[in-house]
């Protein structure tokens, strides 16, 4: 296998794992945290008991969407980085083992 192939596979595997973790935990928590931030912003602008007007609802909805997007970026991006790093470590270990074996063969030939 060529150098860097395992790192690429690790990247894809980490991205998939991050997407699964995002679907299981990040979607709900991202919308909840974004909604709370939106309620705080709308309460600061329009007063503490946020009414049923359109603009406070839009602020809360936009912040919920931003919270979900931020959680998705963190989960998927973090999973991709971890997978890529793990792939590079495995790739480096595999190629360093091959180089040590090649050096041992060359040393035996010279003796």
N, C-alpha and C positions, 0 to 999 in steps of 0.2 A: 504494500500500500504506500502511496506517495506521502511525502511529508506534508502535513496540514489537512489531510483528509479526515483524520479523527477529530481534529478541532472543529471542522465544518459540521461533522455529524453531531458533535457535542453541542454546537450552537443550535442546531435544529431541535435536538432532544431537550435542551434547556428552555428553548422558546415554547415548545409544546407543554412542558411541565409547568412553566410559568402561566401559560394560558389556562391550564386546568386549575391551578391554584387560584387564579383570578376568578374563574367562573364559580369555584366553590366558596371562596371567602371574600375576595376583593370587591365583587360587584355590590353586595349588600352593604358592606362597611363603607365603600366609597360613596355610595348614594346617601347613606346616613350621615357621614361626616360632612359631605357637601351640603346636604339639606340643613344641618345645624348651622354651618357657616352662613348659608343663605338667609336663614331666619335671623341670625345675629345682625347681618348687614341690613336686611329689610327692616328689622326692628329699630336699628340705629337711624335709618333714614325716615321711616314713616311712623315711628312710635312703637312702643313695646307690644301691645296687643296687635299683632299684624292682622289687618282686616282681610276682606275678601276681594279687594281691588285687584285689577289685572297686573299692575306693575310689581307689587310685592310677590305675586305668584310667579311672574316671569323671572324675577331675581332669584327666587328659591329654586326654580326649575333649572335655570342656567348654572347655578352653583352645584346642583346635584349632578348635572351632566359633566361639569368640570371635575367634580370629585371622582366620578366613575372613570373618566379619562385619565386622571392622575393615578388612580389605583391600578388601572390597566397598564399604564406606562411603567410603573414601578414593578409590578409583578412580572410582566412579560420581559421587560428590559433586564430586570435583575436575574430572572431565570436564564435568559440568553447569555448574559455575562458569566454567570456561574458555569453554565454548560460549556461555553467557549474556553474558559480557564481550565476546566477539568479535562477537556479534549487536548489542550496544549500540554498539560502535565503528562497525560498518558502518552501523547505523541513524543514528548521529549524523553520520557523513560524508555519507550520502545526503541527510539533511534539511538539513545546512548548505550543501551544494552547491545544493540547490533554493532556499534562502533567498538565496544570493548571486546566483543567476540572476534571481530576482524583483526584487532590489534593482537589478540592472543594467537590467532592463526598465523599472522605474519611473524610473530616472535618464534613460534615453533618451527617455521620454515627456515629462519635464520640460524637456528641451533643445529 
